[in-house]
Amino acid sequence: MDDSSTSLWQGIDPDARAALTTRNYSAAELAEQLRTTGIEAGRLASLERQDAQLRDAWIPGVEIFARAIHPQRHRGVFGEFARCNEGVLNRIGFWPKQWASARMFAQTAKGFHIHPPFIPEGISPENWLRRLFVDEPENFARRRYDDEQWDAMFFVQGRVEMLLHDVRAGLPRRTMRVWIDGDNYRGPNNVGVVIPPGVAHAIRGEGSEDLIMVYGTSTAFRPEFEGRIGSEIESAPLPESWQQFLAR
């Protein structure tokens, strides 16, 4: 602590006083929050990606868009995922070939997972990916949805922390940390997320309830498209005494 705090903490043991720190509550720049502490999804969905604060922090190809959640009084809610002829998925020309659901128990996590980008013959990965996402980012017809796995993710229950990390060749390393609400928490943080191949992604539930997600993929499930990085968090190790017993 600094000298100005000495009198405030004079009733505390000197050794403990020397170890005290004060949390910094000042708000960081939007781009820094996105990379570190995270931003609520509703804030991102309401901003243009070319906003000056986000232009150099947003991962190219990632889409975060608001969803319509309709309350049904005394019954529950009805939540829309996507419509084939309108909205973000229509704009980028991506309609999933397979849909699936997943349930994560409370206090668990998935990832990091990553899917390999398709690279045409005769062009370097760096040049191809820069062409797609830097030089011609709105030329969605160039994207090879049939040859690589893109994800469209939606959350219908629980609250989730999603981390995205770009590891594509030739593109700058960027990280996005986003907080998303399931349909049972109706509000601005009900969003859909599109994740390109080459962007590692991890999710973990927040709070004490199970997380339920629904996701669509641009290809049917292919095991070779499922790369894992630092995924040991998904495993529950046996107690050491059990491992010792089994090793005898």
C-alpha positions in Angstrom: 0.0 0.0 0.0 1.2 3.6 -0.6 2.0 6.0 2.3 -1.4 7.7 2.1 -3.1 4.5 3.2 -0.9 4.0 6.3 -3.2 5.7 8.7 -6.3 4.0 7.2 -4.8 0.5 7.9 -2.9 1.3 11.1 -5.0 -1.2 13.0 -3.7 -4.0 10.9 -0.6 -6.1 11.6 2.4 -4.5 9.7 3.2 -7.7 7.8 -0.4 -8.1 6.6 -0.5 -4.4 5.8 2.6 -4.7 3.7 0.9 -7.4 1.6 -2.3 -5.4 0.9 -3.2 -4.4 -2.6 -6.1 -2.4 -4.0 -8.2 -3.6 -6.9 -8.1 -1.3 -10.0 -11.8 -0.5 -10.8 -11.1 1.9 -13.6 -12.5 0.7 -16.9 -10.0 -0.4 -19.6 -10.3 0.5 -23.2 -13.0 -1.6 -25.0 -10.4 -3.5 -27.0 -8.4 -4.4 -23.9 -11.5 -5.6 -22.1 -12.4 -7.8 -25.1 -8.9 -9.4 -24.9 -8.6 -9.8 -21.1 -11.5 -9.5 -18.7 -14.2 -10.0 -21.3 -17.2 -8.2 -22.6 -20.9 -9.0 -22.3 -22.1 -10.3 -25.7 -24.9 -7.7 -25.9 -22.4 -4.9 -26.1 -20.6 -6.5 -29.0 -23.8 -7.4 -30.9 -24.9 -3.7 -30.8 -21.6 -2.4 -32.1 -20.3 -2.3 -35.6 -17.2 -4.4 -36.0 -15.6 -1.5 -37.8 -16.0 0.7 -34.8 -12.7 2.4 -34.1 -12.4 0.7 -30.7 -12.9 -2.8 -32.1 -11.5 -2.7 -35.6 -8.0 -3.9 -34.5 -9.3 -6.3 -31.8 -12.0 -8.3 -33.6 -11.1 -11.7 -34.9 -11.9 -11.7 -38.7 -14.8 -14.0 -39.6 -16.3 -14.1 -36.2 -19.9 -13.0 -36.0 -21.9 -12.1 -32.9 -25.5 -11.3 -33.5 -28.6 -10.7 -31.3 -31.3 -13.3 -31.1 -35.1 -12.9 -30.7 -36.3 -14.5 -27.5 -40.1 -14.3 -27.1 -41.6 -14.7 -23.6 -44.6 -16.9 -23.1 -46.2 -15.8 -19.9 -46.7 -18.6 -17.3 -45.2 -21.1 -19.7 -41.6 -20.2 -20.6 -39.9 -18.7 -23.7 -39.6 -19.3 -27.4 -36.1 -18.5 -28.8 -35.2 -18.1 -32.4 -31.8 -19.4 -33.7 -31.7 -18.2 -37.3 -33.8 -17.8 -40.4 -32.6 -19.1 -43.7 -33.5 -16.0 -45.8 -32.5 -13.2 -43.5 -30.0 -12.3 -40.8 -26.3 -12.9 -40.4 -26.2 -16.5 -41.6 -28.0 -15.5 -44.8 -25.7 -12.5 -45.3 -22.5 -14.6 -45.1 -24.0 -17.6 -47.1 -23.6 -20.1 -44.3 -26.4 -22.6 -43.5 -25.4 -25.6 -41.3 -25.5 -29.1 -42.7 -25.7 -30.7 -39.3 -27.3 -29.5 -36.0 -26.5 -30.9 -32.6 -27.0 -30.2 -28.9 -24.7 -30.5 -25.9 -25.2 -30.3 -22.2 -22.4 -29.3 -19.9 -22.8 -30.0 -16.2 -22.3 -27.0 -13.8 -18.7 -26.0 -13.1 -17.3 -27.8 -16.2 -15.7 -26.5 -19.4 -14.9 -27.5 -23.0 -11.9 -26.8 -25.1 -9.8 -25.4 -26.5 -11.0 -26.9 -29.8 -10.0 -25.9 -33.3 -11.0 -26.9 -36.9 -8.5 -26.8 -39.8 -9.0 -24.2 -42.5 -9.2 -25.4 -46.1 -6.3 -24.2 -48.2 -6.5 -24.6 -52.0 -3.6 -26.1 -53.9 -1.1 -23.7 -55.4 -1.5 -20.9 -52.8 0.2 -20.4 -49.4 -2.0 -20.6 -46.3 -0.9 -17.0 -45.4 -1.9 -15.6 -48.8 -5.2 -17.5 -48.9 -6.4 -16.5 -45.4 -5.3 -12.9 -45.9 -7.3 -12.8 -49.1 -10.4 -14.2 -47.4 -10.4 -12.2 -44.2 -8.3 -9.0 -44.9 -8.3 -8.2 -48.5 -11.8 -9.3 -49.4 -13.7 -9.8 -46.1 -17.1 -9.3 -47.7 -16.6 -11.7 -50.6 -18.4 -14.5 -48.9 -18.7 -16.5 -52.1 -14.9 -17.4 -51.7 -15.5 -19.2 -48.5 -15.3 -23.0 -48.7 -18.0 -23.9 -46.2 -18.3 -27.4 -47.8 -14.6 -28.2 -47.2 -14.1 -26.9 -43.7 -16.0 -26.7 -40.5 -17.6 -23.4 -39.4 -19.7 -23.4 -36.2 -22.8 -21.4 -35.4 -23.4 -21.6 -31.6 -26.5 -20.8 -29.5 -27.1 -21.2 -25.8 -30.6 -22.1 -24.5 -29.8 -22.5 -20.8 -27.2 -21.1 -18.4 -24.5 -18.5 -18.6 -21.3 -19.0 -20.4 -17.9 -17.6 -20.8 -16.5 -18.1 -24.4 -12.9 -17.6 -25.3 -11.8 -17.3 -28.9 -8.1 -17.2 -30.0 -7.1 -16.8 -33.7 -4.2 -19.0 -34.7 -4.6 -18.9 -38.5 -1.4 -18.5 -40.5 -0.7 -15.0 -41.7 -3.3 -13.3 -39.4 -2.5 -11.5 -36.2 -3.0 -13.3 -32.9 -6.2 -11.9 -31.4 -8.2 -13.0 -28.4 -11.9 -12.4 -27.7 -13.5 -13.2 -24.3 -17.3 -12.9 -24.4 -20.0 -13.5 -21.7 -23.3 -15.0 -23.1 -26.6 -15.7 -21.5 -29.0 -18.6 -22.3 -32.6 -18.1 -23.2 -33.6 -18.5 -19.5 -31.9 -15.2 -18.9 -33.8 -13.1 -21.5 -31.9 -10.0 -22.4 -29.3 -8.4 -24.7 -26.8 -11.1 -24.0 -28.9 -13.7 -25.9 -26.7 -14.0 -29.0 -25.6 -16.4 -31.7 -21.9 -16.8 -32.5 -20.2 -17.8 -35.8 -16.7 -19.3 -35.4 -14.4 -19.8 -38.4 -12.0 -22.7 -38.8 -8.6 -21.8 -37.4 -10.0 -20.0 -34.5 -9.6 -22.0 -31.3 -12.6 -21.8 -29.0 -13.3 -22.8 -25.4 -16.4 -22.4 -23.2 -17.1 -22.8 -19.5 -20.3 -22.5 -17.6 -20.8 -19.6 -15.1 -22.8 -20.3 -12.0 -24.4 -23.4 -10.5 -26.7 -24.6 -13.3 -26.1 -26.9 -16.3 -25.3 -25.3 -19.7 -27.3 -26.4 -22.7 -26.1 -25.3 -26.2 -27.3 -26.0 -29.8 -24.9 -25.6 -32.6 -24.8 -26.0 -36.4 -21.8 -26.9 -38.5 -21.1 -26.3 -42.1 -20.1 -29.9 -42.6 -21.3 -33.2 -41.1 -19.2 -34.4 -38.2 -15.7 -35.5 -39.3 -13.3 -36.6 -36.5 -10.3 -35.4 -38.4 -11.7 -31.8 -38.2 -11.6 -31.9 -34.4 -8.3 -30.6 -33.1 -7.7 -30.1 -29.4 -5.4 -27.8 -27.6 -5.2 -27.7 -23.8 -8.3 -29.8 -23.4 -7.3 -31.6 -20.2 -9.8 -29.5 -18.4 -12.4 -31.9 -19.8 -11.0 -34.8 -17.9 -11.8 -35.6 -14.3 -8.6 -37.3 -13.0 -8.9 -40.3 -10.7 -7.7 -39.8 -7.1 -4.0 -40.5 -6.7 -4.7 -43.5 -4.4 -6.9 -45.0 -7.0 -4.2 -44.5 -9.7 -1.7 -46.1 -7.4 -4.0 -49.1 -6.8 -4.7 -49.6 -10.5 -1.0 -49.4 -11.3 -0.1 -52.4 -9.0 
